[in-house]
Amino acid sequence: MAAATHAPANPTPPGSLKRIVAASLIGTTIEWYDFFLYGSAAALVFNKLFFPESDPLVGTLLSFLTYAVGFAARPLGALVFGHYGDRLGRKKLLVLSLLMMGGATFAIGLLPTHASVGSAAPVLLTVLRLVQGFALGGEWGGAVLLVSEHGDAKRRGFWASWPQTGAPAGQLLATGVLSALTALLSDEAFGSWGWRVPFLLSGVLVIVGLWIRLSVDESPVFKAALAAAEQRKADAGKPAEKLPLVAVLRHHWRDVLIAMGARMAENISYYVITAFILVYAITHAGLSKQTALNAVLIGSAVHFAVIPLWGALSDRIGRRPVYLIGAVGVGLWMFPFFALIDRASFGSLLLAVTVGLVLHGAMYAPQAAFFSEMFATRMRYSGASIGAQFSSVAAGAPAPLIATALLADYDSSTPIALYVIAAALLTVIALACARETRHRDLAEVAEDAPAAAPARAEV
């Protein structure tokens, strides 16, 4: 068995940890703002601007197809960023991911539409969406690891959940900007130029994010592991260190599968609740665009607030129990979710979205610590990223597309609810195969001992 790599004797001071948490949170907020902004725009205007020759629902399907392309690039981003993040460090790759995401989003705000350049417009849109997906595929793993590896096991679930709040914060920011613009501008003005404003704002946000990210230190756990690897390389007769991807697939393949299964309900439910909801509430329930955006806006604020609470609870009772609460809860909520939306009132729509996002938070909050605790340090970026991002191709990527197609075929919410319930069942099965990880010292996860079977595991 490979020797464990131990963390430095001095833990990260609380003030430094808070700064690192803030840097990860702000960075992930900006990246998710960029990513979610595209999803909201795909539901609201891209069908008209880039696919105008299709009927409205088909145009929306095509728009969501370009949205899904971003997810297809996330596994590639996970592989590339994971490899170099495990070799060079978390911080360098996080800076690169932020630059790539911000640049692509800013460029979308400058794109000509179908009316100007014809079929070249959706092609350019798709290319930029691929860049977004590639960057986000590398962002998540690095952001949560930077926090997880600076903290200790006692409160890791709480601290590592803060980068997770970047998702609802980004959703909140993206939806808030779109909601303000749709309230202030006419439909004609918003479709003509207003939709570009939130994309162009990304340039300003990236500058702020870079300034903050460049101010933090590399993970002490990674520094210690890197020093041990260099010493190993210098020692004659010792075998060469394996590539991170090879090591993950050889020693942690079971953990990768568990992570992928755990992501199914979390990923699918989130995009049904926040992206597809804009289509369903407007076209099926007859609610206005502004009403739907406001419901997602308020729901995202509540989502942001509850994620650290769920993360703290996972430190007390374990990652698996909290995750199971979310998976089972989301599955049970789907039929009431659509029934409330069908009442066609703002109050019922808000209740549906908010409860759904609170339950989603129970899965999303412990996920950062849970996945980090599965893998050894020199393969952790690769392992966590692969487990999280490869599942997104089958989960989040097609979720709005599948939900929209089911609505078009059946004119009913029932098959959509069953779709989410099936995902919840897959997640429950994955969690049943996992073991508890909340007491694990990240510096002591050995390379050849799968984290699914820890010495101090709690079942």
BADO-610961 format. One record per residue (C-alpha): x negated, y, z negated. Coordinates in Angstrom, 3 decimals. Example, Ala and Ser with C-alpha at 12.3 -4.5 7.8 and 13.67 -1.06 7.14 Angstrom:
[pt [-12.300,-4.500,-7.800]]
[pt [-13.670,-1.060,-7.140]]
//
This chain:
[pt [0.000,0.000,0.000]]
[pt [-1.253,3.475,0.809]]
[pt [-2.260,5.526,-2.151]]
[pt [0.302,8.044,-3.303]]
[pt [-0.520,11.668,-2.707]]
[pt [-0.009,13.754,-5.805]]
[pt [1.096,17.328,-5.977]]
[pt [-1.080,20.032,-7.408]]
[pt [-1.126,20.213,-11.167]]
[pt [0.366,23.699,-11.306]]
[pt [3.986,23.844,-10.187]]
[pt [5.293,26.681,-8.054]]
[pt [6.094,29.694,-10.296]]
[pt [9.835,30.515,-10.471]]
[pt [9.313,33.907,-8.806]]
[pt [7.431,32.368,-5.888]]
[pt [10.053,29.652,-5.533]]
[pt [12.826,32.246,-5.310]]
[pt [10.893,34.096,-2.621]]
[pt [10.445,30.870,-0.663]]
[pt [14.144,30.065,-1.035]]
[pt [15.023,33.571,0.183]]
[pt [12.688,33.231,3.178]]
[pt [14.194,29.875,4.156]]
[pt [17.744,31.133,3.642]]
[pt [17.310,34.283,5.707]]
[pt [15.534,32.403,8.465]]
[pt [18.163,29.662,8.674]]
[pt [20.937,32.277,8.525]]
[pt [19.514,34.011,11.590]]
[pt [19.049,30.762,13.501]]
[pt [22.550,29.527,12.672]]
[pt [23.965,32.954,13.540]]
[pt [22.443,32.565,16.982]]
[pt [23.675,28.993,17.374]]
[pt [27.222,29.551,16.072]]
[pt [27.638,32.787,17.961]]
[pt [27.442,30.751,21.133]]
[pt [30.107,28.332,19.841]]
[pt [32.559,31.112,19.014]]
[pt [31.898,32.860,22.315]]
[pt [32.387,29.540,24.135]]
[pt [35.856,29.249,22.612]]
[pt [36.813,32.891,23.209]]
[pt [35.268,34.345,26.385]]
[pt [32.742,32.106,28.143]]
[pt [35.481,30.128,29.903]]
[pt [36.580,33.332,31.674]]
[pt [33.143,34.836,32.239]]
[pt [31.209,31.792,33.437]]
[pt [33.925,29.348,34.630]]
[pt [36.656,31.629,36.027]]
[pt [37.736,29.303,38.841]]
[pt [39.084,26.690,36.405]]
[pt [42.433,26.738,34.641]]
[pt [42.173,27.988,31.024]]
[pt [41.933,24.625,29.236]]
[pt [39.524,23.134,31.799]]
[pt [37.449,26.312,31.577]]
[pt [37.321,25.879,27.816]]
[pt [36.216,22.263,28.257]]
[pt [33.412,23.351,30.606]]
[pt [32.443,26.093,28.183]]
[pt [32.232,23.587,25.322]]
[pt [30.182,21.313,27.601]]
[pt [27.443,23.958,27.805]]
[pt [27.869,24.301,24.030]]
[pt [27.200,20.553,23.666]]
[pt [24.050,20.801,25.789]]
[pt [22.405,22.653,22.906]]
[pt [22.885,19.595,20.733]]
[pt [21.299,17.361,23.374]]
[pt [18.071,19.356,23.059]]
[pt [17.994,19.120,19.252]]
[pt [16.502,15.576,19.098]]
[pt [13.658,16.673,21.377]]
[pt [13.080,19.657,19.105]]
[pt [13.115,17.321,16.107]]
[pt [10.439,15.104,17.690]]
[pt [8.127,17.927,18.762]]
[pt [8.515,20.164,15.721]]
[pt [8.490,17.159,13.390]]
[pt [5.204,15.869,14.817]]
[pt [3.397,19.202,14.614]]
[pt [5.081,20.143,11.333]]
[pt [3.673,16.989,9.760]]
[pt [0.270,17.673,11.306]]
[pt [-0.110,21.470,11.058]]
[pt [2.302,22.496,8.319]]
[pt [5.898,23.628,7.838]]
[pt [5.360,27.394,7.958]]
[pt [3.763,27.680,11.418]]
[pt [6.513,25.687,13.084]]
[pt [9.259,27.661,11.329]]
[pt [7.878,30.896,12.732]]
[pt [7.831,29.406,16.239]]
[pt [11.399,28.100,15.970]]
[pt [12.674,31.510,14.902]]
[pt [10.991,33.219,17.857]]
[pt [12.379,30.702,20.348]]
[pt [15.928,30.856,19.008]]
[pt [16.024,34.644,18.778]]
[pt [14.554,35.107,22.242]]
[pt [17.081,32.763,23.859]]
[pt [20.019,34.398,22.086]]
[pt [18.884,37.901,23.046]]
[pt [18.543,36.746,26.679]]
[pt [22.133,35.409,26.668]]
[pt [23.265,38.948,25.872]]
[pt [21.584,40.116,29.089]]
[pt [22.944,37.372,31.371]]
[pt [24.895,38.224,34.518]]
[pt [28.321,36.579,34.682]]
[pt [29.920,34.426,37.389]]
[pt [31.407,37.549,38.951]]
[pt [27.894,38.901,39.577]]
[pt [25.770,35.905,40.574]]
[pt [28.214,33.038,41.062]]
[pt [27.209,29.527,40.015]]
[pt [23.754,30.699,38.907]]
[pt [25.390,32.253,35.823]]
[pt [26.459,29.001,34.108]]
[pt [23.108,27.420,35.067]]
[pt [21.176,30.207,33.329]]
[pt [23.533,29.986,30.363]]
[pt [22.888,26.251,30.079]]
[pt [19.092,26.693,30.199]]
[pt [19.170,29.235,27.380]]
[pt [21.468,26.967,25.381]]
[pt [18.875,24.201,25.771]]
[pt [16.210,26.481,24.310]]
[pt [18.520,27.279,21.381]]
[pt [19.087,23.600,20.695]]
[pt [15.385,22.761,20.943]]
[pt [14.533,25.479,18.422]]
[pt [17.277,24.509,15.993]]
[pt [16.211,20.858,16.183]]
[pt [12.911,21.885,14.614]]
[pt [14.234,24.567,12.282]]
[pt [16.356,22.586,9.853]]
[pt [13.749,20.050,8.741]]
[pt [11.057,22.644,8.143]]
[pt [13.304,25.040,6.236]]
[pt [14.657,22.481,3.778]]
[pt [11.255,20.825,3.299]]
[pt [9.526,24.104,2.515]]
[pt [11.927,24.570,-0.408]]
[pt [12.131,20.912,-1.448]]
[pt [8.356,20.528,-1.589]]
[pt [7.853,23.679,-3.670]]
[pt [10.373,22.724,-6.353]]
[pt [10.580,19.838,-8.810]]
[pt [12.974,16.917,-8.925]]
[pt [15.046,18.292,-11.812]]
[pt [16.694,21.098,-9.778]]
[pt [15.746,20.130,-6.239]]
[pt [19.350,19.610,-5.167]]
[pt [20.238,23.149,-6.223]]
[pt [17.252,24.921,-4.703]]
[pt [17.227,22.876,-1.492]]
[pt [20.931,23.593,-0.993]]
[pt [20.228,27.298,-0.501]]
[pt [18.757,26.901,3.012]]
[pt [21.941,24.930,3.722]]
[pt [23.965,28.053,2.957]]
[pt [22.309,29.529,6.044]]
[pt [24.895,27.625,8.114]]
[pt [27.998,29.271,6.591]]
[pt [26.107,32.556,6.275]]
[pt [25.270,32.418,9.975]]
[pt [28.848,31.423,10.761]]
[pt [30.071,34.271,8.557]]
[pt [27.803,36.762,10.264]]
[pt [28.610,35.580,13.786]]
[pt [32.358,35.385,13.187]]
[pt [32.334,38.696,11.316]]
[pt [30.638,40.534,14.165]]
[pt [32.986,38.970,16.736]]
[pt [36.015,39.677,14.557]]
[pt [35.023,43.327,14.161]]
[pt [34.469,43.720,17.889]]
[pt [37.765,42.083,18.841]]
[pt [39.552,44.343,16.332]]
[pt [37.876,47.528,17.593]]
[pt [37.838,46.807,21.330]]
[pt [40.535,45.989,23.820]]
[pt [40.490,42.532,25.402]]
[pt [39.248,44.136,28.613]]
[pt [36.365,45.972,26.923]]
[pt [35.380,42.909,24.875]]
[pt [35.357,40.713,27.994]]
[pt [33.441,43.323,29.977]]
[pt [30.603,44.259,27.591]]
[pt [31.615,43.824,23.940]]
[pt [30.726,40.138,23.809]]
[pt [27.090,41.008,24.577]]
[pt [26.592,43.130,21.443]]
[pt [26.286,40.295,18.863]]
[pt [23.803,38.446,21.104]]
[pt [21.621,41.527,21.490]]
[pt [21.706,42.110,17.718]]
[pt [19.732,38.893,17.369]]
[pt [16.583,40.757,18.416]]
[pt [16.770,42.966,15.324]]
[pt [17.524,40.025,13.034]]
[pt [14.538,38.041,14.317]]
[pt [12.134,40.863,13.444]]
[pt [13.459,40.867,9.875]]
[pt [13.263,37.066,9.664]]
[pt [9.681,36.942,10.924]]
[pt [8.524,39.544,8.425]]
[pt [9.958,37.477,5.568]]
[pt [8.797,34.075,6.816]]
[pt [5.221,35.199,7.341]]
[pt [5.041,36.255,3.686]]
[pt [5.469,32.776,2.145]]
[pt [2.873,30.091,1.426]]
[pt [2.634,26.602,2.830]]
[pt [4.096,23.768,0.744]]
[pt [1.669,22.617,-2.009]]
[pt [2.791,19.019,-1.515]]
[pt [1.885,19.249,2.172]]
[pt [-1.479,20.878,1.379]]
[pt [-2.338,18.031,-0.976]]
[pt [-1.252,15.412,1.559]]
[pt [-3.262,17.117,4.299]]
[pt [-6.367,17.175,2.087]]
[pt [-5.911,13.463,1.332]]
[pt [-5.535,12.736,5.060]]
[pt [-8.727,14.646,5.838]]
[pt [-10.552,12.712,3.148]]
[pt [-9.154,9.469,4.531]]
[pt [-10.448,10.405,7.973]]
[pt [-13.889,11.137,6.571]]
[pt [-14.131,7.833,4.690]]
[pt [-15.768,5.164,6.815]]
[pt [-13.893,1.910,7.236]]
[pt [-10.420,3.251,6.467]]
[pt [-7.776,2.876,9.197]]
[pt [-6.761,5.973,11.123]]
[pt [-3.597,7.774,10.066]]
[pt [-0.583,6.769,12.156]]
[pt [1.350,9.271,14.237]]
[pt [4.339,10.568,12.203]]
[pt [6.915,9.178,14.641]]
[pt [5.276,5.723,14.669]]
[pt [5.053,5.695,10.879]]
[pt [8.692,6.734,10.473]]
[pt [10.009,4.083,12.855]]
[pt [7.818,1.409,11.279]]
[pt [8.314,2.102,7.582]]
[pt [11.461,4.241,7.326]]
[pt [13.738,3.070,10.152]]
[pt [16.437,2.086,7.640]]
[pt [16.376,5.571,6.104]]
[pt [16.657,7.147,9.553]]
[pt [19.778,5.077,10.274]]
[pt [21.270,5.975,6.896]]
[pt [20.636,9.670,7.533]]
[pt [22.224,9.436,10.974]]
[pt [25.295,7.711,9.589]]
[pt [25.567,10.196,6.736]]
[pt [25.625,13.029,9.254]]
[pt [28.590,11.727,11.261]]
[pt [31.442,13.010,9.079]]
[pt [29.551,16.127,8.044]]
[pt [28.710,17.175,11.595]]
[pt [31.969,16.275,13.323]]
[pt [34.243,17.752,10.667]]
[pt [32.316,21.024,10.606]]
[pt [32.637,21.716,14.316]]
[pt [36.289,20.694,14.378]]
[pt [37.014,23.046,11.471]]
[pt [35.002,26.036,12.713]]
[pt [34.770,25.794,16.529]]
[pt [37.686,23.713,17.789]]
[pt [39.989,25.501,15.342]]
[pt [39.742,28.627,17.506]]
[pt [41.159,26.682,20.448]]
[pt [43.830,24.788,18.505]]
[pt [45.120,27.735,16.486]]
[pt [45.380,29.984,19.545]]
[pt [46.617,27.632,22.292]]
[pt [48.641,25.103,20.261]]
[pt [49.821,26.928,17.146]]
[pt [50.320,30.263,18.908]]
[pt [48.241,32.317,16.482]]
[pt [46.226,35.322,17.620]]
[pt [42.498,35.320,18.255]]
[pt [42.008,37.798,15.413]]
[pt [43.975,35.651,12.955]]
[pt [41.922,32.552,13.755]]
[pt [38.619,34.431,13.463]]
[pt [39.630,35.963,10.130]]
[pt [40.517,32.548,8.688]]
[pt [37.121,31.129,9.679]]
[pt [35.468,34.273,8.332]]
[pt [37.009,33.947,4.861]]
[pt [36.583,30.171,4.806]]
[pt [32.879,30.564,5.616]]
[pt [32.455,32.972,2.686]]
[pt [33.921,30.373,0.315]]
[pt [31.777,27.693,1.956]]
[pt [28.673,29.774,1.277]]
[pt [29.616,30.136,-2.395]]
[pt [30.334,26.462,-3.110]]
[pt [27.278,24.876,-1.460]]
[pt [24.848,25.736,-4.310]]
[pt [27.456,24.476,-6.801]]
[pt [27.671,21.131,-5.030]]
[pt [23.845,21.079,-4.862]]
[pt [23.607,21.643,-8.622]]
[pt [26.162,18.890,-9.225]]
[pt [24.016,16.497,-7.171]]
[pt [21.185,17.166,-9.632]]
[pt [23.439,16.005,-12.457]]
[pt [25.324,13.030,-11.010]]
[pt [23.283,12.137,-7.917]]
[pt [23.194,12.836,-4.179]]
[pt [25.371,9.874,-3.149]]
[pt [28.386,10.547,-5.421]]
[pt [28.645,14.175,-4.304]]
[pt [28.203,13.216,-0.656]]
[pt [30.927,10.563,-1.016]]
[pt [33.340,13.119,-2.477]]
[pt [32.904,15.189,0.669]]
[pt [33.166,12.309,3.155]]
[pt [36.280,10.780,1.588]]
[pt [37.809,14.209,0.995]]
[pt [37.387,15.357,4.600]]
[pt [38.923,12.133,5.883]]
[pt [41.964,12.503,3.621]]
[pt [42.338,16.197,4.444]]
[pt [42.622,15.917,8.227]]
[pt [46.361,15.282,8.518]]
[pt [47.264,18.038,6.012]]
[pt [44.721,20.252,7.801]]
[pt [46.560,20.171,11.126]]
[pt [49.990,20.193,9.487]]
[pt [49.121,23.476,7.785]]
[pt [47.856,25.035,11.011]]
[pt [51.060,24.016,12.797]]
[pt [53.011,26.225,10.375]]
[pt [51.528,29.120,12.379]]
[pt [50.941,31.464,9.439]]
[pt [47.715,33.079,8.327]]
[pt [48.035,31.767,4.776]]
[pt [48.449,28.152,5.806]]
[pt [45.629,28.428,8.369]]
[pt [43.335,29.945,5.741]]
[pt [44.155,27.173,3.258]]
[pt [43.476,24.491,5.880]]
[pt [40.086,25.931,6.850]]
[pt [38.937,26.786,3.320]]
[pt [39.705,23.407,1.763]]
[pt [38.109,21.673,4.747]]
[pt [34.913,23.704,4.377]]
[pt [34.764,23.195,0.601]]
[pt [34.903,19.429,1.155]]
[pt [32.339,19.706,3.933]]
[pt [30.058,21.523,1.491]]
[pt [30.014,18.454,-0.754]]
[pt [28.272,16.609,2.090]]
[pt [26.110,19.446,3.330]]
[pt [24.760,20.650,-0.033]]
[pt [22.954,17.469,-1.208]]
[pt [21.871,16.570,2.321]]
[pt [18.670,18.649,2.226]]
[pt [17.294,17.072,-0.940]]
[pt [18.693,13.632,-0.079]]
[pt [16.970,13.431,3.310]]
[pt [13.735,14.990,2.007]]
[pt [13.511,12.398,-0.740]]
[pt [13.690,9.515,1.725]]
[pt [10.332,10.053,3.448]]
[pt [6.608,10.296,2.653]]
[pt [5.002,13.749,2.929]]
[pt [2.991,13.199,6.137]]
[pt [6.056,11.913,7.966]]
[pt [8.772,13.844,6.098]]
[pt [9.305,16.593,8.703]]
[pt [9.621,13.954,11.435]]
[pt [11.794,11.580,9.414]]
[pt [14.237,14.172,8.077]]
[pt [14.491,15.935,11.446]]
[pt [14.985,12.743,13.467]]
[pt [17.636,11.432,11.086]]
[pt [19.482,14.747,11.078]]
[pt [19.173,15.788,14.724]]
[pt [19.541,12.530,16.650]]
[pt [22.944,12.042,15.060]]
[pt [24.014,15.486,16.258]]
[pt [24.082,14.219,19.856]]
[pt [26.829,11.738,18.990]]
[pt [28.483,13.860,16.301]]
[pt [28.477,17.654,16.508]]
[pt [27.644,17.930,20.211]]
[pt [30.790,16.352,21.643]]
[pt [33.118,17.133,18.698]]
[pt [34.776,20.301,20.111]]
[pt [34.742,18.730,23.589]]
[pt [36.378,15.488,22.424]]
[pt [38.902,17.356,20.277]]
[pt [39.852,19.653,23.168]]
[pt [40.168,16.699,25.562]]
[pt [42.361,14.801,23.078]]
[pt [44.568,17.847,22.693]]
[pt [44.859,18.197,26.463]]
[pt [45.721,14.491,26.936]]
[pt [48.092,13.954,24.013]]
[pt [49.289,17.470,23.123]]
[pt [49.067,16.350,19.484]]
[pt [46.702,16.695,16.553]]
[pt [47.087,13.047,15.482]]
[pt [44.280,11.567,17.640]]
[pt [41.982,14.410,16.572]]
[pt [42.657,13.681,12.896]]
[pt [41.991,9.968,13.500]]
[pt [38.730,10.865,15.242]]
[pt [37.480,12.727,12.159]]
[pt [38.714,9.960,9.833]]
[pt [36.723,7.382,11.844]]
[pt [33.613,9.541,11.405]]
[pt [34.272,9.710,7.656]]
[pt [34.424,5.911,7.490]]
[pt [31.048,5.646,9.236]]
[pt [29.540,8.034,6.708]]
[pt [30.985,6.085,3.761]]
[pt [29.428,2.881,5.176]]
[pt [26.038,4.598,5.570]]
[pt [26.150,5.879,1.990]]
[pt [27.078,2.411,0.739]]
[pt [23.785,1.189,2.251]]
[pt [21.758,3.997,0.639]]
[pt [20.256,4.234,-2.829]]
[pt [20.094,7.183,-5.145]]
[pt [17.006,9.411,-4.767]]
[pt [17.510,12.365,-7.111]]
[pt [14.673,11.512,-9.546]]
[pt [12.025,10.986,-6.887]]
[pt [8.704,12.844,-7.019]]
[pt [8.114,13.869,-3.407]]
[pt [4.348,13.526,-3.812]]
[pt [4.697,9.879,-4.806]]
[pt [6.705,8.497,-1.889]]
[pt [4.260,6.022,-0.345]]
[pt [3.953,5.793,3.443]]
[pt [4.558,2.057,3.562]]
[pt [7.351,1.914,0.953]]
[pt [10.745,2.887,2.395]]
[pt [12.494,5.469,0.269]]
[pt [15.687,3.465,0.496]]
[pt [14.230,1.138,-2.119]]
[pt [12.599,3.380,-4.745]]
[pt [11.247,2.145,-8.019]]
[pt [13.493,4.529,-9.937]]
[pt [16.536,4.240,-7.714]]
[pt [20.008,4.659,-9.113]]
[pt [22.737,2.685,-7.426]]
//
